[in-house]
């Protein structure tokens, strides 16, 4: 028998909940460094103090702390 993990919207009684996880949602969670406990700083910078325009900083110049906090653990509800 397969274990059933309810969607977050189902648990919180949201009006727009579905019945299954979408592949894009799962991919987003699994590839997001925040969920793995990694802290990434200096990802963007302001072009000028007179502007609100931001540019991405190359990955080799970003400040990355591995295991900065425990990785997210999801419990079966």
mmJSON file of the N, C-alpha and C atoms, coordinates in Angstrom:
{"data_MODEL":{"atom_site":{
"group_PDB":["ATOM","ATOM","ATOM","ATOM","ATOM","ATOM","ATOM","ATOM","ATOM","ATOM","ATOM","ATOM","ATOM","ATOM","ATOM","ATOM","ATOM","ATOM","ATOM","ATOM","ATOM","ATOM","ATOM","ATOM","ATOM","ATOM","ATOM","ATOM","ATOM","ATOM","ATOM","ATOM","ATOM","ATOM","ATOM","ATOM","ATOM","ATOM","ATOM","ATOM","ATOM","ATOM","ATOM","ATOM","ATOM","ATOM","ATOM","ATOM","ATOM","ATOM","ATOM","ATOM","ATOM","ATOM","ATOM","ATOM","ATOM","ATOM","ATOM","ATOM","ATOM","ATOM","ATOM","ATOM","ATOM","ATOM","ATOM","ATOM","ATOM","ATOM","ATOM","ATOM","ATOM","ATOM","ATOM","ATOM","ATOM","ATOM","ATOM","ATOM","ATOM","ATOM","ATOM","ATOM","ATOM","ATOM","ATOM","ATOM","ATOM","ATOM","ATOM","ATOM","ATOM","ATOM","ATOM","ATOM","ATOM","ATOM","ATOM","ATOM","ATOM","ATOM","ATOM","ATOM","ATOM","ATOM","ATOM","ATOM","ATOM","ATOM","ATOM","ATOM","ATOM","ATOM","ATOM","ATOM","ATOM","ATOM","ATOM","ATOM","ATOM","ATOM","ATOM","ATOM","ATOM","ATOM","ATOM","ATOM","ATOM","ATOM","ATOM","ATOM","ATOM","ATOM","ATOM","ATOM","ATOM","ATOM","ATOM","ATOM","ATOM","ATOM","ATOM","ATOM","ATOM","ATOM","ATOM","ATOM","ATOM","ATOM","ATOM","ATOM","ATOM","ATOM","ATOM","ATOM","ATOM","ATOM","ATOM","ATOM","ATOM","ATOM","ATOM","ATOM","ATOM","ATOM","ATOM","ATOM","ATOM","ATOM","ATOM","ATOM","ATOM","ATOM","ATOM","ATOM","ATOM","ATOM","ATOM","ATOM","ATOM","ATOM","ATOM","ATOM","ATOM","ATOM","ATOM","ATOM","ATOM","ATOM","ATOM","ATOM","ATOM","ATOM","ATOM","ATOM","ATOM","ATOM","ATOM","ATOM","ATOM","ATOM","ATOM","ATOM","ATOM","ATOM","ATOM","ATOM","ATOM","ATOM","ATOM","ATOM","ATOM","ATOM","ATOM","ATOM","ATOM","ATOM","ATOM","ATOM","ATOM","ATOM","ATOM","ATOM","ATOM","ATOM","ATOM","ATOM","ATOM","ATOM","ATOM"],
"id":[1,2,3,4,5,6,7,8,9,10,11,12,13,14,15,16,17,18,19,20,21,22,23,24,25,26,27,28,29,30,31,32,33,34,35,36,37,38,39,40,41,42,43,44,45,46,47,48,49,50,51,52,53,54,55,56,57,58,59,60,61,62,63,64,65,66,67,68,69,70,71,72,73,74,75,76,77,78,79,80,81,82,83,84,85,86,87,88,89,90,91,92,93,94,95,96,97,98,99,100,101,102,103,104,105,106,107,108,109,110,111,112,113,114,115,116,117,118,119,120,121,122,123,124,125,126,127,128,129,130,131,132,133,134,135,136,137,138,139,140,141,142,143,144,145,146,147,148,149,150,151,152,153,154,155,156,157,158,159,160,161,162,163,164,165,166,167,168,169,170,171,172,173,174,175,176,177,178,179,180,181,182,183,184,185,186,187,188,189,190,191,192,193,194,195,196,197,198,199,200,201,202,203,204,205,206,207,208,209,210,211,212,213,214,215,216,217,218,219,220,221,222,223,224,225,226,227,228,229,230,231],
"type_symbol":["N","C","C","N","C","C","N","C","C","N","C","C","N","C","C","N","C","C","N","C","C","N","C","C","N","C","C","N","C","C","N","C","C","N","C","C","N","C","C","N","C","C","N","C","C","N","C","C","N","C","C","N","C","C","N","C","C","N","C","C","N","C","C","N","C","C","N","C","C","N","C","C","N","C","C","N","C","C","N","C","C","N","C","C","N","C","C","N","C","C","N","C","C","N","C","C","N","C","C","N","C","C","N","C","C","N","C","C","N","C","C","N","C","C","N","C","C","N","C","C","N","C","C","N","C","C","N","C","C","N","C","C","N","C","C","N","C","C","N","C","C","N","C","C","N","C","C","N","C","C","N","C","C","N","C","C","N","C","C","N","C","C","N","C","C","N","C","C","N","C","C","N","C","C","N","C","C","N","C","C","N","C","C","N","C","C","N","C","C","N","C","C","N","C","C","N","C","C","N","C","C","N","C","C","N","C","C","N","C","C","N","C","C","N","C","C","N","C","C","N","C","C","N","C","C","N","C","C","N","C","C"],
"label_atom_id":["N","CA","C","N","CA","C","N","CA","C","N","CA","C","N","CA","C","N","CA","C","N","CA","C","N","CA","C","N","CA","C","N","CA","C","N","CA","C","N","CA","C","N","CA","C","N","CA","C","N","CA","C","N","CA","C","N","CA","C","N","CA","C","N","CA","C","N","CA","C","N","CA","C","N","CA","C","N","CA","C","N","CA","C","N","CA","C","N","CA","C","N","CA","C","N","CA","C","N","CA","C","N","CA","C","N","CA","C","N","CA","C","N","CA","C","N","CA","C","N","CA","C","N","CA","C","N","CA","C","N","CA","C","N","CA","C","N","CA","C","N","CA","C","N","CA","C","N","CA","C","N","CA","C","N","CA","C","N","CA","C","N","CA","C","N","CA","C","N","CA","C","N","CA","C","N","CA","C","N","CA","C","N","CA","C","N","CA","C","N","CA","C","N","CA","C","N","CA","C","N","CA","C","N","CA","C","N","CA","C","N","CA","C","N","CA","C","N","CA","C","N","CA","C","N","CA","C","N","CA","C","N","CA","C","N","CA","C","N","CA","C","N","CA","C","N","CA","C","N","CA","C","N","CA","C","N","CA","C","N","CA","C","N","CA","C","N","CA","C"],
"label_alt_id":[null,null,null,null,null,null,null,null,null,null,null,null,null,null,null,null,null,null,null,null,null,null,null,null,null,null,null,null,null,null,null,null,null,null,null,null,null,null,null,null,null,null,null,null,null,null,null,null,null,null,null,null,null,null,null,null,null,null,null,null,null,null,null,null,null,null,null,null,null,null,null,null,null,null,null,null,null,null,null,null,null,null,null,null,null,null,null,null,null,null,null,null,null,null,null,null,null,null,null,null,null,null,null,null,null,null,null,null,null,null,null,null,null,null,null,null,null,null,null,null,null,null,null,null,null,null,null,null,null,null,null,null,null,null,null,null,null,null,null,null,null,null,null,null,null,null,null,null,null,null,null,null,null,null,null,null,null,null,null,null,null,null,null,null,null,null,null,null,null,null,null,null,null,null,null,null,null,null,null,null,null,null,null,null,null,null,null,null,null,null,null,null,null,null,null,null,null,null,null,null,null,null,null,null,null,null,null,null,null,null,null,null,null,null,null,null,null,null,null,null,null,null,null,null,null,null,null,null,null,null,null],
"label_comp_id":["UNK","UNK","UNK","UNK","UNK","UNK","UNK","UNK","UNK","UNK","UNK","UNK","UNK","UNK","UNK","UNK","UNK","UNK","UNK","UNK","UNK","UNK","UNK","UNK","UNK","UNK","UNK","UNK","UNK","UNK","UNK","UNK","UNK","UNK","UNK","UNK","UNK","UNK","UNK","UNK","UNK","UNK","UNK","UNK","UNK","UNK","UNK","UNK","UNK","UNK","UNK","UNK","UNK","UNK","UNK","UNK","UNK","UNK","UNK","UNK","UNK","UNK","UNK","UNK","UNK","UNK","UNK","UNK","UNK","UNK","UNK","UNK","UNK","UNK","UNK","UNK","UNK","UNK","UNK","UNK","UNK","UNK","UNK","UNK","UNK","UNK","UNK","UNK","UNK","UNK","UNK","UNK","UNK","UNK","UNK","UNK","UNK","UNK","UNK","UNK","UNK","UNK","UNK","UNK","UNK","UNK","UNK","UNK","UNK","UNK","UNK","UNK","UNK","UNK","UNK","UNK","UNK","UNK","UNK","UNK","UNK","UNK","UNK","UNK","UNK","UNK","UNK","UNK","UNK","UNK","UNK","UNK","UNK","UNK","UNK","UNK","UNK","UNK","UNK","UNK","UNK","UNK","UNK","UNK","UNK","UNK","UNK","UNK","UNK","UNK","UNK","UNK","UNK","UNK","UNK","UNK","UNK","UNK","UNK","UNK","UNK","UNK","UNK","UNK","UNK","UNK","UNK","UNK","UNK","UNK","UNK","UNK","UNK","UNK","UNK","UNK","UNK","UNK","UNK","UNK","UNK","UNK","UNK","UNK","UNK","UNK","UNK","UNK","UNK","UNK","UNK","UNK","UNK","UNK","UNK","UNK","UNK","UNK","UNK","UNK","UNK","UNK","UNK","UNK","UNK","UNK","UNK","UNK","UNK","UNK","UNK","UNK","UNK","UNK","UNK","UNK","UNK","UNK","UNK","UNK","UNK","UNK","UNK","UNK","UNK","UNK","UNK","UNK","UNK","UNK","UNK"],
"label_asym_id":["A","A","A","A","A","A","A","A","A","A","A","A","A","A","A","A","A","A","A","A","A","A","A","A","A","A","A","A","A","A","A","A","A","A","A","A","A","A","A","A","A","A","A","A","A","A","A","A","A","A","A","A","A","A","A","A","A","A","A","A","A","A","A","A","A","A","A","A","A","A","A","A","A","A","A","A","A","A","A","A","A","A","A","A","A","A","A","A","A","A","A","A","A","A","A","A","A","A","A","A","A","A","A","A","A","A","A","A","A","A","A","A","A","A","A","A","A","A","A","A","A","A","A","A","A","A","A","A","A","A","A","A","A","A","A","A","A","A","A","A","A","A","A","A","A","A","A","A","A","A","A","A","A","A","A","A","A","A","A","A","A","A","A","A","A","A","A","A","A","A","A","A","A","A","A","A","A","A","A","A","A","A","A","A","A","A","A","A","A","A","A","A","A","A","A","A","A","A","A","A","A","A","A","A","A","A","A","A","A","A","A","A","A","A","A","A","A","A","A","A","A","A","A","A","A","A","A","A","A","A","A"],
"label_entity_id":["1","1","1","1","1","1","1","1","1","1","1","1","1","1","1","1","1","1","1","1","1","1","1","1","1","1","1","1","1","1","1","1","1","1","1","1","1","1","1","1","1","1","1","1","1","1","1","1","1","1","1","1","1","1","1","1","1","1","1","1","1","1","1","1","1","1","1","1","1","1","1","1","1","1","1","1","1","1","1","1","1","1","1","1","1","1","1","1","1","1","1","1","1","1","1","1","1","1","1","1","1","1","1","1","1","1","1","1","1","1","1","1","1","1","1","1","1","1","1","1","1","1","1","1","1","1","1","1","1","1","1","1","1","1","1","1","1","1","1","1","1","1","1","1","1","1","1","1","1","1","1","1","1","1","1","1","1","1","1","1","1","1","1","1","1","1","1","1","1","1","1","1","1","1","1","1","1","1","1","1","1","1","1","1","1","1","1","1","1","1","1","1","1","1","1","1","1","1","1","1","1","1","1","1","1","1","1","1","1","1","1","1","1","1","1","1","1","1","1","1","1","1","1","1","1","1","1","1","1","1","1"],
"label_seq_id":[1,1,1,2,2,2,3,3,3,4,4,4,5,5,5,6,6,6,7,7,7,8,8,8,9,9,9,10,10,10,11,11,11,12,12,12,13,13,13,14,14,14,15,15,15,16,16,16,17,17,17,18,18,18,19,19,19,20,20,20,21,21,21,22,22,22,23,23,23,24,24,24,25,25,25,26,26,26,27,27,27,28,28,28,29,29,29,30,30,30,31,31,31,32,32,32,33,33,33,34,34,34,35,35,35,36,36,36,37,37,37,38,38,38,39,39,39,40,40,40,41,41,41,42,42,42,43,43,43,44,44,44,45,45,45,46,46,46,47,47,47,48,48,48,49,49,49,50,50,50,51,51,51,52,52,52,53,53,53,54,54,54,55,55,55,56,56,56,57,57,57,58,58,58,59,59,59,60,60,60,61,61,61,62,62,62,63,63,63,64,64,64,65,65,65,66,66,66,67,67,67,68,68,68,69,69,69,70,70,70,71,71,71,72,72,72,73,73,73,74,74,74,75,75,75,76,76,76,77,77,77],
"pdbx_PDB_ins_code":[null,null,null,null,null,null,null,null,null,null,null,null,null,null,null,null,null,null,null,null,null,null,null,null,null,null,null,null,null,null,null,null,null,null,null,null,null,null,null,null,null,null,null,null,null,null,null,null,null,null,null,null,null,null,null,null,null,null,null,null,null,null,null,null,null,null,null,null,null,null,null,null,null,null,null,null,null,null,null,null,null,null,null,null,null,null,null,null,null,null,null,null,null,null,null,null,null,null,null,null,null,null,null,null,null,null,null,null,null,null,null,null,null,null,null,null,null,null,null,null,null,null,null,null,null,null,null,null,null,null,null,null,null,null,null,null,null,null,null,null,null,null,null,null,null,null,null,null,null,null,null,null,null,null,null,null,null,null,null,null,null,null,null,null,null,null,null,null,null,null,null,null,null,null,null,null,null,null,null,null,null,null,null,null,null,null,null,null,null,null,null,null,null,null,null,null,null,null,null,null,null,null,null,null,null,null,null,null,null,null,null,null,null,null,null,null,null,null,null,null,null,null,null,null,null,null,null,null,null,null,null],
"Cartn_x":[0.844,0.0,0.888,0.597,1.378,0.977,1.972,1.685,1.153,0.212,-0.391,0.109,0.715,1.147,0.227,-0.584,-1.525,-0.814,-1.433,-0.913,-1.078,-0.211,-0.286,-1.618,-2.139,-3.421,-4.569,-4.457,-5.492,-5.505,-4.334,-4.22,-4.748,-4.454,-4.862,-6.233,-6.943,-8.284,-8.298,-7.272,-7.231,-8.264,-8.784,-9.818,-9.308,-8.012,-7.483,-6.624,-6.854,-6.015,-6.311,-5.3,-5.453,-5.412,-5.263,-5.231,-3.873,-2.944,-1.64,-0.549,0.657,1.809,2.173,2.537,2.979,4.489,4.948,6.377,7.191,6.672,7.405,7.543,6.535,6.623,7.68,7.724,8.711,10.116,10.299,11.616,12.08,11.168,11.503,11.977,11.308,11.685,13.029,13.239,14.462,15.696,15.515,16.663,16.899,16.025,16.169,17.186,18.261,19.317,18.835,17.798,17.274,16.78,16.123,15.587,16.685,17.867,18.961,19.776,19.453,20.181,21.344,21.492,22.576,22.145,23.001,22.737,23.544,22.86,23.513,23.26,24.337,24.223,24.924,24.609,25.183,24.864,23.575,23.136,22.835,22.477,22.19,22.858,23.089,23.584,22.939,22.868,22.279,23.317,22.885,23.798,24.371,23.526,23.938,23.075,23.602,22.803,21.647,21.675,20.602,19.539,19.753,18.86,18.331,17.192,16.68,16.978,17.672,17.991,18.983,18.698,19.571,20.108,21.294,21.893,22.33,22.312,22.749,24.266,24.741,26.172,26.58,27.716,28.154,28.286,28.024,28.012,29.357,30.447,31.766,32.043,31.259,31.439,30.383,29.438,28.418,29.021,28.428,28.882,27.97,28.542,27.75,28.245,27.315,27.604,26.844,27.572,26.951,26.539,25.425,24.913,24.82,24.344,24.19,23.076,22.14,21.056,20.607,19.845,19.381,18.515,18.637,17.811,16.363,15.451,14.016,13.666,12.972,12.469,10.949,10.332,8.875,8.32,7.367,6.728,5.496,5.181,3.921,2.796,1.869,0.77,-0.344],
"Cartn_y":[-1.187,0.0,1.249,2.217,3.448,4.412,5.067,6.087,7.334,7.982,9.187,10.393,11.335,12.593,13.686,14.269,15.285,16.56,17.269,18.555,19.573,20.587,21.617,22.355,22.595,23.282,22.459,21.145,20.267,20.336,20.363,20.412,21.735,22.836,24.157,24.586,23.683,23.956,25.141,25.257,26.31,25.994,27.012,26.816,26.313,26.433,26.066,24.801,23.921,22.746,21.741,20.975,19.906,18.571,17.514,16.191,15.52,16.112,15.487,16.558,16.159,17.039,17.117,18.302,18.472,18.298,17.777,17.525,18.811,19.93,21.193,21.64,21.372,21.73,20.902,19.623,18.737,19.121,19.416,19.815,21.103,22.058,23.335,23.126,22.265,21.997,21.287,20.287,19.494,20.25,21.229,21.971,23.298,23.675,24.931,24.75,25.527,25.369,25.719,26.507,26.877,25.652,24.732,23.545,22.582,22.662,21.748,22.249,23.422,23.955,24.845,25.133,25.973,27.434,28.298,29.726,30.369,31.084,31.725,33.227,33.994,35.444,36.107,37.367,38.183,37.578,37.231,36.677,37.765,38.953,40.097,41.324,42.297,43.571,44.694,45.867,47.046,47.666,48.031,48.597,49.927,50.784,52.094,52.471,53.282,53.707,54.612,55.106,55.955,55.138,53.855,53.016,51.867,51.307,50.112,48.859,49.032,47.911,46.977,45.686,44.678,43.752,43.254,42.279,41.065,39.91,38.694,38.679,38.179,38.045,36.642,36.501,35.166,34.224,32.959,31.988,31.891,32.105,32.007,33.188,34.26,35.422,35.493,34.55,34.514,33.944,34.286,33.798,32.645,31.438,30.236,29.533,29.236,28.498,27.176,26.072,24.751,24.394,23.716,23.242,24.365,25.531,26.665,26.411,25.589,25.208,23.812,23.136,21.789,21.832,20.805,20.704,20.507,20.961,20.804,19.327,18.896,17.533,17.602,16.91,16.916,15.663,15.85,14.743,14.335,13.074,12.63,13.114,13.806,14.378,13.377],
"Cartn_z":[0.0,0.0,0.0,-0.852,-0.928,0.17,0.748,1.762,1.073,1.686,1.13,1.901,1.212,1.806,1.288,2.154,1.682,1.247,0.356,-0.081,1.032,1.041,2.071,2.028,0.832,0.702,1.254,1.149,1.683,3.201,3.804,5.259,5.802,5.107,5.599,5.082,4.403,3.862,2.904,2.084,1.072,-0.012,-0.618,-1.618,-2.954,-3.2,-4.511,-4.463,-3.498,-3.373,-4.485,-4.817,-5.785,-5.064,-5.836,-5.227,-5.354,-6.091,-6.294,-6.376,-6.04,-6.181,-7.657,-8.128,-9.498,-9.564,-10.678,-10.853,-10.705,-11.197,-11.101,-9.647,-8.814,-7.394,-6.682,-6.973,-6.356,-6.782,-8.076,-8.575,-7.909,-7.746,-7.117,-5.683,-4.946,-3.553,-3.492,-4.336,-4.279,-4.76,-5.63,-6.154,-5.447,-4.524,-3.803,-2.67,-2.681,-1.677,-0.279,-0.153,1.163,1.92,1.231,1.878,2.308,1.709,2.059,3.24,3.764,4.904,4.514,3.242,2.749,2.758,3.261,3.286,2.161,1.284,0.144,0.225,0.368,0.469,-0.715,-0.93,-1.999,-3.371,-3.572,-4.849,-5.859,-5.373,-6.234,-5.656,-6.514,-6.023,-6.808,-6.189,-6.818,-7.742,-8.937,-9.934,-9.456,-8.915,-8.449,-7.247,-6.37,-5.225,-5.648,-6.868,-7.391,-8.13,-8.257,-9.047,-8.191,-8.591,-7.922,-8.744,-9.864,-10.737,-10.05,-10.113,-9.507,-10.582,-10.367,-11.266,-10.446,-11.073,-10.401,-10.286,-9.167,-8.928,-9.399,-10.082,-10.502,-9.299,-9.523,-8.428,-7.708,-8.407,-7.763,-6.828,-6.912,-6.033,-4.931,-4.928,-3.891,-2.606,-1.483,-0.181,0.2,0.275,0.514,1.769,2.674,3.903,3.848,3.685,3.681,5.106,5.252,6.541,7.572,7.148,8.054,9.067,8.706,9.599,9.195,10.04,9.675,8.423,7.6,6.399,6.803,5.957,6.223,6.213,7.219,7.309,7.306,6.392,6.316,6.98,7.86,8.54,7.738,7.784,7.197,8.104,7.53,8.318,8.491],
"occupancy":[1.0,1.0,1.0,1.0,1.0,1.0,1.0,1.0,1.0,1.0,1.0,1.0,1.0,1.0,1.0,1.0,1.0,1.0,1.0,1.0,1.0,1.0,1.0,1.0,1.0,1.0,1.0,1.0,1.0,1.0,1.0,1.0,1.0,1.0,1.0,1.0,1.0,1.0,1.0,1.0,1.0,1.0,1.0,1.0,1.0,1.0,1.0,1.0,1.0,1.0,1.0,1.0,1.0,1.0,1.0,1.0,1.0,1.0,1.0,1.0,1.0,1.0,1.0,1.0,1.0,1.0,1.0,1.0,1.0,1.0,1.0,1.0,1.0,1.0,1.0,1.0,1.0,1.0,1.0,1.0,1.0,1.0,1.0,1.0,1.0,1.0,1.0,1.0,1.0,1.0,1.0,1.0,1.0,1.0,1.0,1.0,1.0,1.0,1.0,1.0,1.0,1.0,1.0,1.0,1.0,1.0,1.0,1.0,1.0,1.0,1.0,1.0,1.0,1.0,1.0,1.0,1.0,1.0,1.0,1.0,1.0,1.0,1.0,1.0,1.0,1.0,1.0,1.0,1.0,1.0,1.0,1.0,1.0,1.0,1.0,1.0,1.0,1.0,1.0,1.0,1.0,1.0,1.0,1.0,1.0,1.0,1.0,1.0,1.0,1.0,1.0,1.0,1.0,1.0,1.0,1.0,1.0,1.0,1.0,1.0,1.0,1.0,1.0,1.0,1.0,1.0,1.0,1.0,1.0,1.0,1.0,1.0,1.0,1.0,1.0,1.0,1.0,1.0,1.0,1.0,1.0,1.0,1.0,1.0,1.0,1.0,1.0,1.0,1.0,1.0,1.0,1.0,1.0,1.0,1.0,1.0,1.0,1.0,1.0,1.0,1.0,1.0,1.0,1.0,1.0,1.0,1.0,1.0,1.0,1.0,1.0,1.0,1.0,1.0,1.0,1.0,1.0,1.0,1.0,1.0,1.0,1.0,1.0,1.0,1.0,1.0,1.0,1.0,1.0,1.0,1.0],
"B_iso_or_equiv":[0.0,0.0,0.0,0.0,0.0,0.0,0.0,0.0,0.0,0.0,0.0,0.0,0.0,0.0,0.0,0.0,0.0,0.0,0.0,0.0,0.0,0.0,0.0,0.0,0.0,0.0,0.0,0.0,0.0,0.0,0.0,0.0,0.0,0.0,0.0,0.0,0.0,0.0,0.0,0.0,0.0,0.0,0.0,0.0,0.0,0.0,0.0,0.0,0.0,0.0,0.0,0.0,0.0,0.0,0.0,0.0,0.0,0.0,0.0,0.0,0.0,0.0,0.0,0.0,0.0,0.0,0.0,0.0,0.0,0.0,0.0,0.0,0.0,0.0,0.0,0.0,0.0,0.0,0.0,0.0,0.0,0.0,0.0,0.0,0.0,0.0,0.0,0.0,0.0,0.0,0.0,0.0,0.0,0.0,0.0,0.0,0.0,0.0,0.0,0.0,0.0,0.0,0.0,0.0,0.0,0.0,0.0,0.0,0.0,0.0,0.0,0.0,0.0,0.0,0.0,0.0,0.0,0.0,0.0,0.0,0.0,0.0,0.0,0.0,0.0,0.0,0.0,0.0,0.0,0.0,0.0,0.0,0.0,0.0,0.0,0.0,0.0,0.0,0.0,0.0,0.0,0.0,0.0,0.0,0.0,0.0,0.0,0.0,0.0,0.0,0.0,0.0,0.0,0.0,0.0,0.0,0.0,0.0,0.0,0.0,0.0,0.0,0.0,0.0,0.0,0.0,0.0,0.0,0.0,0.0,0.0,0.0,0.0,0.0,0.0,0.0,0.0,0.0,0.0,0.0,0.0,0.0,0.0,0.0,0.0,0.0,0.0,0.0,0.0,0.0,0.0,0.0,0.0,0.0,0.0,0.0,0.0,0.0,0.0,0.0,0.0,0.0,0.0,0.0,0.0,0.0,0.0,0.0,0.0,0.0,0.0,0.0,0.0,0.0,0.0,0.0,0.0,0.0,0.0,0.0,0.0,0.0,0.0,0.0,0.0,0.0,0.0,0.0,0.0,0.0,0.0],
"pdbx_formal_charge":[null,null,null,null,null,null,null,null,null,null,null,null,null,null,null,null,null,null,null,null,null,null,null,null,null,null,null,null,null,null,null,null,null,null,null,null,null,null,null,null,null,null,null,null,null,null,null,null,null,null,null,null,null,null,null,null,null,null,null,null,null,null,null,null,null,null,null,null,null,null,null,null,null,null,null,null,null,null,null,null,null,null,null,null,null,null,null,null,null,null,null,null,null,null,null,null,null,null,null,null,null,null,null,null,null,null,null,null,null,null,null,null,null,null,null,null,null,null,null,null,null,null,null,null,null,null,null,null,null,null,null,null,null,null,null,null,null,null,null,null,null,null,null,null,null,null,null,null,null,null,null,null,null,null,null,null,null,null,null,null,null,null,null,null,null,null,null,null,null,null,null,null,null,null,null,null,null,null,null,null,null,null,null,null,null,null,null,null,null,null,null,null,null,null,null,null,null,null,null,null,null,null,null,null,null,null,null,null,null,null,null,null,null,null,null,null,null,null,null,null,null,null,null,null,null,null,null,null,null,null,null],
"auth_seq_id":[1,1,1,2,2,2,3,3,3,4,4,4,5,5,5,6,6,6,7,7,7,8,8,8,9,9,9,10,10,10,11,11,11,12,12,12,13,13,13,14,14,14,15,15,15,16,16,16,17,17,17,18,18,18,19,19,19,20,20,20,21,21,21,22,22,22,23,23,23,24,24,24,25,25,25,26,26,26,27,27,27,28,28,28,29,29,29,30,30,30,31,31,31,32,32,32,33,33,33,34,34,34,35,35,35,36,36,36,37,37,37,38,38,38,39,39,39,40,40,40,41,41,41,42,42,42,43,43,43,44,44,44,45,45,45,46,46,46,47,47,47,48,48,48,49,49,49,50,50,50,51,51,51,52,52,52,53,53,53,54,54,54,55,55,55,56,56,56,57,57,57,58,58,58,59,59,59,60,60,60,61,61,61,62,62,62,63,63,63,64,64,64,65,65,65,66,66,66,67,67,67,68,68,68,69,69,69,70,70,70,71,71,71,72,72,72,73,73,73,74,74,74,75,75,75,76,76,76,77,77,77],
"auth_comp_id":["UNK","UNK","UNK","UNK","UNK","UNK","UNK","UNK","UNK","UNK","UNK","UNK","UNK","UNK","UNK","UNK","UNK","UNK","UNK","UNK","UNK","UNK","UNK","UNK","UNK","UNK","UNK","UNK","UNK","UNK","UNK","UNK","UNK","UNK","UNK","UNK","UNK","UNK","UNK","UNK","UNK","UNK","UNK","UNK","UNK","UNK","UNK","UNK","UNK","UNK","UNK","UNK","UNK","UNK","UNK","UNK","UNK","UNK","UNK","UNK","UNK","UNK","UNK","UNK","UNK","UNK","UNK","UNK","UNK","UNK","UNK","UNK","UNK","UNK","UNK","UNK","UNK","UNK","UNK","UNK","UNK","UNK","UNK","UNK","UNK","UNK","UNK","UNK","UNK","UNK","UNK","UNK","UNK","UNK","UNK","UNK","UNK","UNK","UNK","UNK","UNK","UNK","UNK","UNK","UNK","UNK","UNK","UNK","UNK","UNK","UNK","UNK","UNK","UNK","UNK","UNK","UNK","UNK","UNK","UNK","UNK","UNK","UNK","UNK","UNK","UNK","UNK","UNK","UNK","UNK","UNK","UNK","UNK","UNK","UNK","UNK","UNK","UNK","UNK","UNK","UNK","UNK","UNK","UNK","UNK","UNK","UNK","UNK","UNK","UNK","UNK","UNK","UNK","UNK","UNK","UNK","UNK","UNK","UNK","UNK","UNK","UNK","UNK","UNK","UNK","UNK","UNK","UNK","UNK","UNK","UNK","UNK","UNK","UNK","UNK","UNK","UNK","UNK","UNK","UNK","UNK","UNK","UNK","UNK","UNK","UNK","UNK","UNK","UNK","UNK","UNK","UNK","UNK","UNK","UNK","UNK","UNK","UNK","UNK","UNK","UNK","UNK","UNK","UNK","UNK","UNK","UNK","UNK","UNK","UNK","UNK","UNK","UNK","UNK","UNK","UNK","UNK","UNK","UNK","UNK","UNK","UNK","UNK","UNK","UNK","UNK","UNK","UNK","UNK","UNK","UNK"],
"auth_asym_id":["A","A","A","A","A","A","A","A","A","A","A","A","A","A","A","A","A","A","A","A","A","A","A","A","A","A","A","A","A","A","A","A","A","A","A","A","A","A","A","A","A","A","A","A","A","A","A","A","A","A","A","A","A","A","A","A","A","A","A","A","A","A","A","A","A","A","A","A","A","A","A","A","A","A","A","A","A","A","A","A","A","A","A","A","A","A","A","A","A","A","A","A","A","A","A","A","A","A","A","A","A","A","A","A","A","A","A","A","A","A","A","A","A","A","A","A","A","A","A","A","A","A","A","A","A","A","A","A","A","A","A","A","A","A","A","A","A","A","A","A","A","A","A","A","A","A","A","A","A","A","A","A","A","A","A","A","A","A","A","A","A","A","A","A","A","A","A","A","A","A","A","A","A","A","A","A","A","A","A","A","A","A","A","A","A","A","A","A","A","A","A","A","A","A","A","A","A","A","A","A","A","A","A","A","A","A","A","A","A","A","A","A","A","A","A","A","A","A","A","A","A","A","A","A","A","A","A","A","A","A","A"],
"auth_atom_id":["N","CA","C","N","CA","C","N","CA","C","N","CA","C","N","CA","C","N","CA","C","N","CA","C","N","CA","C","N","CA","C","N","CA","C","N","CA","C","N","CA","C","N","CA","C","N","CA","C","N","CA","C","N","CA","C","N","CA","C","N","CA","C","N","CA","C","N","CA","C","N","CA","C","N","CA","C","N","CA","C","N","CA","C","N","CA","C","N","CA","C","N","CA","C","N","CA","C","N","CA","C","N","CA","C","N","CA","C","N","CA","C","N","CA","C","N","CA","C","N","CA","C","N","CA","C","N","CA","C","N","CA","C","N","CA","C","N","CA","C","N","CA","C","N","CA","C","N","CA","C","N","CA","C","N","CA","C","N","CA","C","N","CA","C","N","CA","C","N","CA","C","N","CA","C","N","CA","C","N","CA","C","N","CA","C","N","CA","C","N","CA","C","N","CA","C","N","CA","C","N","CA","C","N","CA","C","N","CA","C","N","CA","C","N","CA","C","N","CA","C","N","CA","C","N","CA","C","N","CA","C","N","CA","C","N","CA","C","N","CA","C","N","CA","C","N","CA","C","N","CA","C","N","CA","C","N","CA","C","N","CA","C","N","CA","C","N","CA","C"],
"pdbx_PDB_model_num":[1,1,1,1,1,1,1,1,1,1,1,1,1,1,1,1,1,1,1,1,1,1,1,1,1,1,1,1,1,1,1,1,1,1,1,1,1,1,1,1,1,1,1,1,1,1,1,1,1,1,1,1,1,1,1,1,1,1,1,1,1,1,1,1,1,1,1,1,1,1,1,1,1,1,1,1,1,1,1,1,1,1,1,1,1,1,1,1,1,1,1,1,1,1,1,1,1,1,1,1,1,1,1,1,1,1,1,1,1,1,1,1,1,1,1,1,1,1,1,1,1,1,1,1,1,1,1,1,1,1,1,1,1,1,1,1,1,1,1,1,1,1,1,1,1,1,1,1,1,1,1,1,1,1,1,1,1,1,1,1,1,1,1,1,1,1,1,1,1,1,1,1,1,1,1,1,1,1,1,1,1,1,1,1,1,1,1,1,1,1,1,1,1,1,1,1,1,1,1,1,1,1,1,1,1,1,1,1,1,1,1,1,1,1,1,1,1,1,1,1,1,1,1,1,1,1,1,1,1,1,1]
}}}
